[in-house]
Amino acid sequence: MSGSAPEKRNCAQLQSPSYRLAALDTDFLLSDAMRGVRFQLEYAKAEEMLRAWGIRSTVVVFGSARVREDGPSLHREWYRQARAFGRIVSERGGALDQKDGLRDNVIATGGGPGLMEAANRGAHDAGAPSIGFNIGLPREQEPNPYSTPELTFRFHYFAMRKMHLAMRANALVVFPGGFGTLDELFEILTLKQTGKSPSIPILLVDEAYWRSVIHFERLVELGMLGREELGIFEFADDAEAAWSVLARHKLAFPHAISSPEQAGTDGPAAL
């Protein structure tokens, strides 16, 4: 006997948002109450994938997203040097070789265009993996095409993105940039200054640029910094010089941390 099936008497219960599995309920997961859970998810997803690739340590490269390979002459030179640096580190720093399933000194960037793209591209030129920690912004931003696809991440929270950029870093190399680059630079400088992170080398590329946009000596003259604190970073003017500084710091011997506890600290801000 044919005919339509009788309507279930519990349709309202089945369709209620409260009945959805919590893990599949996007309205619930995106609510204010679950912000802490979303922080944890952003940490755990990238962490698991980096571990799967055996990424033990990185060399982090910051720099402007606005610089283009075909831009003004100075921009072209910065792009060329960032690309060369990504290749040099990947070839000489260990990213090409897995030892006991681990890779060291893998290039990691913010994943965007400009000088971030150039550094990822240099690693790509060398045939090495590289990481792109991208951030969702109100204006559309997409990852550059040179970071390793399986190591290209998108974050909502700047804080979690910064943590992942910093927590495996064996070195920080900063090419010219604007607000975003300055933000990342000063955060790592502060962590090093206050002893809240391992004492990794921090290198500013193109000394003339950096001295023109930040009056370091004036900070000392006005008592904002001790003169010895100017020693927590160094300068280089090209990719080879930058590598020489990192080699002097024995970059081949990784000292990056993989958890806050290893640093003897007590929270994510301390990596």
N, C-alpha and C positions, 0 to 999 in steps of 0.2 A: 504494500500500500504506500503510495507516494504522498508527498506533502512536505511542507517546510518544517524543519525541526523546531520544537517549542523553544521560546526564548528562555534563556537561563534566568532563574530567579535571583542569582547573585551577580548580575552584570554590574551593578553599581559598585559592589565590593571589588570585583576584578579590575575595573577601570579606575579605581581611586589611586591617586598618586602615592598614598601611603602603602599600597600593596606592591609597588614596584620594588624589585631587588635594589638595594641601596647602591650596589656597584654599577647598576645600569641606569640609575635615576640622575640624569644630567642636571635637572632643576635642583635637586638636593646637593649634588656635588659642587655646583657653582654657587651655592648660597653662602652668605656671610659666615654662617656657623661652621662651614667646612674649609675655611681659609687655611687653617693649620694642616689639614689633610692634603690640600692642594700643594702646599709647601713641601710636604713629605713626598708626594708623588713626583714633583719636579726634581727633587734630590735623587730619589730612588731610581727613576727611569734612566737618567743619564749615567748614574753610578753603575748600574747593572750592565749597561751596554759598553761602557769604558772598560770595565773589568773583563767582559767577554772578549774584548780585543787585546787584553793584556797591557793596557796603557798604564804604566807605572809612574811616568813623569813627563812633563811637558816643558816646552819653551813658549811662553805666551807673548804674542805680538799684538800691540795696540797701534792704532793709527787712524787717520781720517777716512770716513766713508766717502768723502767728496772728491778725493784725488782720483784722477783718471789716467790711464796709460796714454791717452791721446790728448791730455790737457796741456796747460801752459808748461814751459820748459822745466820749471822747478818741480812741478807735479810729476812730470814724466820721469825725472831723475829719482824722486822719492819712490815712485812705483817700481822703477827698475831695481833700486837698492833693496826694497822690501822683498821683491821676488827673488833676487839673488840670495838674500839672507835666508829665506825659507828653504831654498835648495841646499845651501851650504850646511845649515843645521841638520837637515834631513840626511844628507850624505855622510856627514862627519860625526853627528851626535848620537847615532844609535837607532834612529827611528826605522831604518831599513832592516835591522837585524832583530830577531827575537831570541832572547837568551832565557832559557827555562820558561818560555811562553810569555815573556814580558818585553815591552818596548819602552825605551827611554827617550826623553827629549823630543817628543812628538810636537810638531808645531800646532799651537792652539790659538785661535783668533775669535773675535766676536761674530764671525761668520758672514759679515756683510760685504758690501762692495768696497772699492777704493783700496787702501793699503792693507786691509784685512784680506781682500781677494788676492792681492799680490803675494802675500806671505803663503796663503794656501796654495796658490798657483806654483810657487817655487817648490813646495813639497811635492806637488803633483808632477812637476817636471822631473823630480828625482825618483818618481815611482814610489814614494813613501805615503803612508796614511797621514792625514791631518784632520784637526777637529774644528768645527764651526759651532760656537755657542751663540746662536741667533736669539734675538729678542723680538717679541711681538710689539709693534708700535701702532699708534693711531693711523699714521700714514703707512701704506703698504710697504713692507720690507720683505725681501726674499733672500734666501741664502745664495751666496756666490756659487758658481758651477765647479769650483775646484776643491772644496773640502770633500773628504770621503763621505759618500752618502750615508753610510751606516754610522758615521760619527758626526752627523749634522743634526743639531738639536734646536728646538724652539722653546723659549721660556716666556712665561708671563711676568714673573717676578724678577726685577733687576737684582735683588739681594741674592737669590738662589743662583742666578747666572754668574754673579761675581764670585760667589763661593766656589763654584765649579771651575771658573777660570783660575782661581788662586790656589786651590788646595793641592794640586799636583805640580805646581810650577817649580822648576829648577832655576828659572830665570825669567825676568820680565824685560822685554825690549820694546821701547816706545818710539815710534816714528811720529812725525809731526801730525797734529790733530787739533780739534777744537774742544767744545765743552765735554763731549762724551769721553774723549781720550784723556783730557785733564782730570775728569772725575775718576776714571779707573787708575790713572797714575797716582793721584794723591791718596787714594784709598790704600794702595799697596805701600806707598812711602810711609803712611801713618802706621800701618801694621808693622813694618820693619822698624820704624823709629821707636815704637812703644814695646817692641819685643813680643808682639802678639802673633808673629809668624816666624818661620825659619828665616835666617839671614841670607836670602837669595840675592844674587846680583841684579841690580836695576840699572838699565842702560838706556840713555836717551840718544837717539840717532839724529844727527845734524845739530851740532853744538850751537851754531850761529842762530838757528831757529829758536831753540829753547831759551837761549840767553836773551833773545829779543822779546819773547812773549812772557817770560818770568824773570823778574829782577831778583835773582837768588841772593846776591850780595846785599841788597837793600833789606831783605828780611833779617839778615844777620845784624846789619847796622842798627835796625830798629828794635833789636832784642827779641824778635819773633822766633829766631833759630839760633842755636849755638853753632859756631863755625865748624865744629867737628861733625855736625849733622849734615853738612854739605857733602860729607864723605860717604853717605849711604847710597849715593847714585854716581854713575860715571857717564862719560860721553864717548861717542864714536861718530865718525863722519861717513862711513860707508859699510857695506856688508862684511867685507873681509876684516876691517878693523873691529867691527862688532863681534865677529867670531873670535878674534884674537883675545878680546877681553873675556869672553866666556870661557875660552880654553884656559886662560890664566887662572880662572876660578875653578878649574878642574871639573868642568861640566859633565865629563864622562862618568863621574862618580855621583849618582843621584842621591839627593838627600830630601826629596819631596816627601810629604806626609800623606797618608791616606785616611786619617781620621783625626778629629780634634784631640783625642786622648794621646796620640803619639807626640803631639807638640807640648804636652804637659799643660794644656789650657783647659778652659771650662766652657767653651761655647762656640757656635758657628762663626761668630765674628773673628775668632782667633783661628779659624780654619780647622 
